[in-house]
Amino acid sequence: MEHPPRVEEDVLVTASAESAYRAVSDVRRMGEWSPECVAVWSRSRRFEAGTRFVGWNRRRLWLWFTTCTVVRAEEAREFAFSVSTFGMPVALWGYRFEDREDGCRVTEYWEDLRSGRSAPVAKLLGLVFTGTPPKRRPAANRAGMRATLARLKNALERE
């Protein structure tokens, strides 16, 4: 059985796990550091397990939206959300926070959830909306994570 692609990147920031968690778990701020997410819409101002939101994304000429649901919200430890499009599972995105003597290690992770009967359609929609073939999505996400974490680090260390 083939395991779904999973990518992780991390960065050390000179901030506490609590402040890093607060920044990341306010997903309305994601556009500040993500090279792909440009905006988030939600009726909620608190992002806890079960909260839904819509992510607006842009990559070059392509613009698309996804429906997201917070699946983990453990203060200063982990924040994660599932992503779907037109009711089909797409991905799991998350962040882990680990306090250290010299700051906080922030790990961003992504897992491809496009599997089962809906996988071919979800992968085709991914190609149409993002312009990225499914085989290149892990590499594209790794590059995006590196940019996201660098911008997050800069924002947290300025605050």
PASEBA-1860 file (N, C-alpha, C; in nm, 3 decimals):
! residues 159
1> MEHPPRVE> 0.084/-0.119/0.000/0.000/0.000/0.000/0.088/0.125/0.000 ~ 0.060/0.216/-0.089/0.139/0.338/-0.103/0.093/0.440/0.001 ~ 0.191/0.500/0.072/0.158/0.601/0.171/0.142/0.737/0.103 ~ 0.049/0.820/0.152/0.032/0.951/0.091/0.156/1.037/0.113 ~ 0.186/1.125/0.017/0.300/1.215/0.037/0.281/1.300/0.163 ~ 0.390/1.317/0.235/0.391/1.401/0.355/0.520/1.482/0.352 ~ 0.510/1.609/0.380/0.625/1.699/0.377/0.627/1.774/0.510 ~ 0.747/1.794/0.565/0.764/1.873/0.687/0.882/1.967/0.670
9> EDVLVTAS> 0.871/2.085/0.727/0.981/2.180/0.736/0.971/2.244/0.873 ~ 1.084/2.290/0.926/1.079/2.356/1.057/1.175/2.473/1.061 ~ 1.154/2.557/1.162/1.238/2.674/1.182/1.243/2.703/1.332 ~ 1.354/2.756/1.377/1.368/2.800/1.516/1.345/2.950/1.521 ~ 1.252/2.992/1.607/1.223/3.135/1.622/1.250/3.178/1.765 ~ 1.290/3.302/1.781/1.312/3.354/1.916/1.181/3.414/1.967 ~ 1.088/3.324/1.996/0.957/3.358/2.049/0.909/3.235/2.126 ~ 0.808/3.255/2.208/0.754/3.142/2.285/0.660/3.060/2.198
17> AESAYRAV> 0.639/2.936/2.238/0.543/2.850/2.169/0.403/2.912/2.175 ~ 0.371/2.978/2.286/0.240/3.041/2.300/0.219/3.151/2.196 ~ 0.320/3.238/2.177/0.302/3.346/2.080/0.302/3.292/1.937 ~ 0.382/3.191/1.909/0.382/3.130/1.775/0.246/3.064/1.749 ~ 0.194/2.993/1.847/0.063/2.930/1.833/-0.046/3.034/1.807 ~ -0.045/3.142/1.886/-0.146/3.247/1.869/-0.144/3.304/1.727 ~ -0.025/3.326/1.674/-0.014/3.382/1.539/-0.069/3.285/1.436 ~ -0.025/3.160/1.442/-0.065/3.061/1.341/-0.212/3.024/1.354
25> SDVRRMGE> -0.262/3.013/1.475/-0.401/2.969/1.494/-0.502/3.077/1.459 ~ -0.457/3.200/1.440/-0.545/3.304/1.385/-0.527/3.297/1.234 ~ -0.595/3.203/1.171/-0.571/3.175/1.029/-0.601/3.294/0.939 ~ -0.671/3.394/0.990/-0.695/3.515/0.910/-0.563/3.586/0.879 ~ -0.458/3.556/0.955/-0.327/3.617/0.931/-0.241/3.538/0.832 ~ -0.290/3.422/0.787/-0.209/3.335/0.702/-0.156/3.405/0.578 ~ -0.232/3.496/0.522/-0.188/3.570/0.405/-0.065/3.656/0.429 ~ -0.034/3.686/0.555/0.085/3.765/0.587/0.214/3.690/0.556
33> WSPECVAV> 0.209/3.557/0.569/0.334/3.483/0.551/0.329/3.376/0.444 ~ 0.213/3.331/0.405/0.204/3.225/0.303/0.222/3.283/0.163 ~ 0.303/3.218/0.079/0.316/3.264/-0.059/0.197/3.223/-0.146 ~ 0.107/3.137/-0.094/-0.004/3.087/-0.173/-0.140/3.136/-0.122 ~ -0.158/3.138/0.008/-0.285/3.183/0.068/-0.286/3.336/0.069 ~ -0.390/3.393/0.010/-0.397/3.540/0.006/-0.501/3.596/0.102 ~ -0.597/3.513/0.144/-0.700/3.560/0.238/-0.773/3.441/0.298 ~ -0.835/3.465/0.413/-0.917/3.364/0.480/-1.046/3.431/0.522
41> WSRSRRFE> -1.157/3.361/0.501/-1.286/3.409/0.545/-1.345/3.308/0.642 ~ -1.398/3.360/0.753/-1.465/3.276/0.850/-1.567/3.359/0.927 ~ -1.674/3.295/0.968/-1.771/3.362/1.055/-1.718/3.371/1.198 ~ -1.622/3.285/1.228/-1.569/3.277/1.363/-1.446/3.365/1.380 ~ -1.426/3.412/1.501/-1.303/3.484/1.535/-1.210/3.396/1.617 ~ -1.263/3.281/1.662/-1.184/3.183/1.738/-1.171/3.058/1.653 ~ -1.050/3.009/1.641/-1.025/2.893/1.557/-0.988/2.776/1.646 ~ -1.092/2.698/1.680/-1.076/2.581/1.763/-1.125/2.460/1.685
49> AGTRFVGW> -1.103/2.341/1.738/-1.144/2.219/1.668/-1.290/2.230/1.624 ~ -1.314/2.202/1.496/-1.448/2.210/1.440/-1.478/2.339/1.366 ~ -1.399/2.444/1.388/-1.421/2.571/1.319/-1.392/2.555/1.170 ~ -1.482/2.609/1.090/-1.463/2.603/0.944/-1.424/2.740/0.891 ~ -1.348/2.740/0.783/-1.311/2.865/0.717/-1.283/2.837/0.570 ~ -1.280/2.944/0.493/-1.251/2.935/0.350/-1.117/3.002/0.326 ~ -1.028/2.929/0.259/-0.898/2.985/0.224/-0.896/3.024/0.077 ~ -0.853/3.146/0.050/-0.839/3.195/-0.088/-0.691/3.190/-0.123
57> NRRRLWLW> -0.661/3.125/-0.233/-0.522/3.099/-0.270/-0.493/3.151/-0.410 ~ -0.367/3.188/-0.430/-0.324/3.234/-0.562/-0.184/3.181/-0.588 ~ -0.165/3.134/-0.710/-0.033/3.092/-0.757/-0.022/3.139/-0.901 ~ 0.065/3.234/-0.923/0.078/3.299/-1.055/-0.059/3.345/-1.102 ~ -0.107/3.293/-1.216/-0.235/3.337/-1.271/-0.355/3.267/-1.210 ~ -0.333/3.161/-1.136/-0.443/3.080/-1.084/-0.492/3.133/-0.949 ~ -0.623/3.138/-0.935/-0.687/3.178/-0.809/-0.794/3.073/-0.778 ~ -0.797/3.024/-0.653/-0.893/2.922/-0.615/-0.922/2.931/-0.466
65> FTTCTVVR> -1.027/2.863/-0.423/-1.061/2.861/-0.280/-1.071/2.716/-0.234 ~ -1.054/2.698/-0.104/-1.071/2.567/-0.042/-1.154/2.585/0.085 ~ -1.220/2.478/0.125/-1.295/2.477/0.250/-1.211/2.403/0.353 ~ -1.195/2.463/0.468/-1.105/2.407/0.570/-1.180/2.390/0.702 ~ -1.136/2.290/0.779/-1.192/2.264/0.911/-1.077/2.240/1.008 ~ -1.077/2.313/1.118/-0.974/2.293/1.219/-0.996/2.155/1.282 ~ -0.891/2.072/1.284/-0.903/1.938/1.340/-0.822/1.923/1.469 ~ -0.723/2.010/1.492/-0.646/2.009/1.617/-0.615/2.153/1.657
73> AEEAREFA> -0.642/2.183/1.782/-0.613/2.316/1.835/-0.569/2.299/1.980 ~ -0.444/2.259/1.997/-0.387/2.237/2.131/-0.292/2.352/2.160 ~ -0.337/2.441/2.246/-0.264/2.563/2.279/-0.114/2.538/2.296 ~ -0.035/2.612/2.219/0.112/2.610/2.227/0.173/2.475/2.193 ~ 0.094/2.382/2.137/0.147/2.249/2.102/0.126/2.216/1.955 ~ 0.000/2.226/1.907/-0.028/2.188/1.769/-0.156/2.254/1.720 ~ -0.153/2.292/1.593/-0.269/2.347/1.525/-0.274/2.285/1.386 ~ -0.388/2.227/1.347/-0.398/2.161/1.217/-0.539/2.176/1.161
81> FSVSTFGM> -0.546/2.176/1.029/-0.676/2.185/0.963/-0.677/2.099/0.837 ~ -0.795/2.043/0.811/-0.813/1.964/0.689/-0.864/2.058/0.580 ~ -0.829/2.023/0.457/-0.865/2.103/0.341/-0.944/2.016/0.245 ~ -1.053/2.071/0.192/-1.130/1.998/0.091/-1.169/2.095/-0.019 ~ -1.204/2.038/-0.133/-1.256/2.117/-0.243/-1.377/2.044/-0.300 ~ -1.487/2.115/-0.310/-1.611/2.056/-0.360/-1.645/1.926/-0.286 ~ -1.618/1.923/-0.156/-1.650/1.808/-0.073/-1.550/1.694/-0.077 ~ -1.446/1.707/-0.158/-1.344/1.601/-0.168/-1.224/1.635/-0.082
89> PVALWGYR> -1.173/1.540/-0.002/-1.055/1.568/0.079/-0.933/1.597/-0.008 ~ -0.856/1.696/0.033/-0.737/1.736/-0.042/-0.611/1.718/0.041 ~ -0.611/1.777/0.162/-0.487/1.778/0.240/-0.512/1.802/0.387 ~ -0.410/1.773/0.464/-0.404/1.811/0.605/-0.283/1.901/0.619 ~ -0.306/2.021/0.672/-0.197/2.115/0.699/-0.189/2.133/0.850 ~ -0.069/2.141/0.904/-0.058/2.160/1.047/0.074/2.221/1.089 ~ 0.076/2.259/1.216/0.193/2.321/1.278/0.210/2.263/1.417 ~ 0.333/2.228/1.450/0.368/2.184/1.586/0.462/2.288/1.645
97> FEDREDGC> 0.450/2.308/1.776/0.529/2.409/1.847/0.600/2.342/1.963 ~ 0.730/2.367/1.973/0.810/2.305/2.079/0.899/2.413/2.142 ~ 0.871/2.444/2.270/0.955/2.539/2.342/1.094/2.482/2.358 ~ 1.194/2.567/2.341/1.334/2.529/2.359/1.402/2.641/2.437 ~ 1.522/2.613/2.486/1.595/2.716/2.561/1.618/2.841/2.478 ~ 1.641/2.822/2.348/1.674/2.933/2.260/1.556/2.984/2.179 ~ 1.435/2.949/2.218/1.315/2.996/2.149/1.213/2.886/2.132 ~ 1.159/2.875/2.013/1.054/2.778/1.984/1.079/2.718/1.846
105> RVTEYWED> 1.070/2.588/1.837/1.078/2.522/1.706/0.936/2.512/1.653 ~ 0.914/2.567/1.532/0.785/2.559/1.464/0.803/2.463/1.347 ~ 0.723/2.358/1.344/0.725/2.261/1.235/0.594/2.271/1.159 ~ 0.605/2.296/1.030/0.487/2.297/0.944/0.484/2.165/0.869 ~ 0.366/2.104/0.859/0.356/1.979/0.785/0.234/1.979/0.694 ~ 0.245/1.898/0.589/0.138/1.881/0.491/0.129/1.733/0.456 ~ 0.006/1.685/0.448/-0.018/1.546/0.407/-0.123/1.546/0.297 ~ -0.093/1.481/0.188/-0.186/1.469/0.076/-0.295/1.371/0.112
113> LRSGRSAP> -0.420/1.416/0.112/-0.534/1.330/0.146/-0.615/1.290/0.023 ~ -0.563/1.321/-0.096/-0.636/1.286/-0.218/-0.616/1.137/-0.245 ~ -0.714/1.059/-0.201/-0.706/0.914/-0.218/-0.847/0.859/-0.240 ~ -0.854/0.732/-0.270/-0.983/0.669/-0.289/-1.046/0.705/-0.423 ~ -1.176/0.688/-0.429/-1.248/0.708/-0.555/-1.244/0.852/-0.605 ~ -1.237/0.948/-0.515/-1.237/1.088/-0.558/-1.097/1.139/-0.595 ~ -0.993/1.060/-0.572/-0.856/1.106/-0.595/-0.831/1.158/-0.737 ~ -0.871/1.084/-0.842/-0.841/1.136/-0.976/-0.904/1.273/-1.003
121> VAKLLGLV> -1.028/1.292/-0.955/-1.095/1.421/-0.976/-1.027/1.529/-0.893 ~ -0.995/1.499/-0.767/-0.929/1.596/-0.680/-0.792/1.635/-0.736 ~ -0.719/1.538/-0.790/-0.588/1.568/-0.848/-0.601/1.652/-0.975 ~ -0.702/1.624/-1.055/-0.725/1.704/-1.176/-0.763/1.847/-1.138 ~ -0.852/1.863/-1.039/-0.889/1.997/-0.994/-0.768/2.070/-0.938 ~ -0.681/1.997/-0.868/-0.559/2.059/-0.817/-0.471/2.112/-0.929 ~ -0.460/2.036/-1.035/-0.381/2.079/-1.151/-0.447/2.200/-1.217 ~ -0.578/2.195/-1.237/-0.649/2.305/-1.302/-0.641/2.432/-1.219
129> FTGTPPKR> -0.665/2.422/-1.087/-0.668/2.541/-1.002/-0.530/2.596/-0.971 ~ -0.430/2.509/-0.954/-0.299/2.556/-0.908/-0.194/2.560/-1.018 ~ -0.217/2.486/-1.124/-0.117/2.479/-1.230/-0.001/2.388/-1.194 ~ -0.013/2.315/-1.084/0.094/2.225/-1.039/0.050/2.080/-1.055 ~ 0.125/2.001/-1.133/0.091/1.859/-1.146/0.103/1.789/-1.010 ~ 0.019/1.687/-0.985/0.022/1.618/-0.855/0.160/1.568/-0.814 ~ 0.241/1.519/-0.907/0.373/1.469/-0.872/0.467/1.581/-0.824 ~ 0.440/1.705/-0.864/0.524/1.818/-0.821/0.469/1.890/-0.698
137> RPAANRAG> 0.350/1.852/-0.654/0.288/1.921/-0.539/0.373/1.910/-0.413 ~ 0.430/1.794/-0.376/0.514/1.792/-0.255/0.632/1.890/-0.262 ~ 0.699/1.898/-0.375/0.812/1.991/-0.389/0.764/2.136/-0.384 ~ 0.651/2.163/-0.449/0.596/2.300/-0.446/0.557/2.338/-0.303 ~ 0.497/2.244/-0.230/0.459/2.273/-0.092/0.581/2.291/-0.002 ~ 0.686/2.213/-0.025/0.809/2.229/0.054/0.866/2.370/0.035 ~ 0.870/2.416/-0.089/0.920/2.552/-0.115/0.829/2.655/-0.049 ~ 0.698/2.634/-0.057/0.605/2.725/0.007/0.618/2.726/0.158
145> MRATLARL> 0.643/2.609/0.217/0.662/2.601/0.362/0.786/2.678/0.405 ~ 0.893/2.664/0.329/1.016/2.737/0.364/0.992/2.887/0.363 ~ 0.919/2.935/0.261/0.887/3.078/0.254/0.795/3.118/0.369 ~ 0.693/3.037/0.395/0.599/3.065/0.504/0.671/3.074/0.638 ~ 0.755/2.976/0.667/0.824/2.973/0.796/0.923/3.088/0.809 ~ 0.988/3.126/0.701/1.080/3.241/0.707/1.003/3.370/0.737 ~ 0.888/3.388/0.673/0.806/3.507/0.697/0.745/3.506/0.836 ~ 0.703/3.386/0.883/0.649/3.375/1.018/0.757/3.411/1.120
153> KNALERE> 0.875/3.357/1.101/0.988/3.386/1.190/1.014/3.536/1.197 ~ 1.019/3.599/1.081/1.042/3.743/1.075/0.933/3.819/1.149 ~ 0.808/3.781/1.128/0.696/3.850/1.195/0.700/3.830/1.346 ~ 0.726/3.708/1.391/0.730/3.681/1.535/0.846/3.750/1.603 ~ 0.959/3.757/1.536/1.076/3.818/1.598/1.069/3.970/1.596 ~ 0.983/4.027/1.512/0.961/4.172/1.511/0.864/4.213/1.621 ~ 0.770/4.123/1.655/0.664/4.157/1.752/0.719/4.170/1.892
END
